């Protein structure tokens, strides 16, 4: 993957500002997936 954790966090923060609280479940799911992808990529 060609993005850093910082860039991912920035994108999620922008999504929260633009989408409001309705995006919280999606941000949580995306964060879990991001963590899993990082683990798979390190293996």
Buried (B, 14 or more C-beta within 10 A) or exposed (E): EEEEEEEBEEEBEEBBEEEEEEBEEEBEEBEEEBEEEEEEEEE
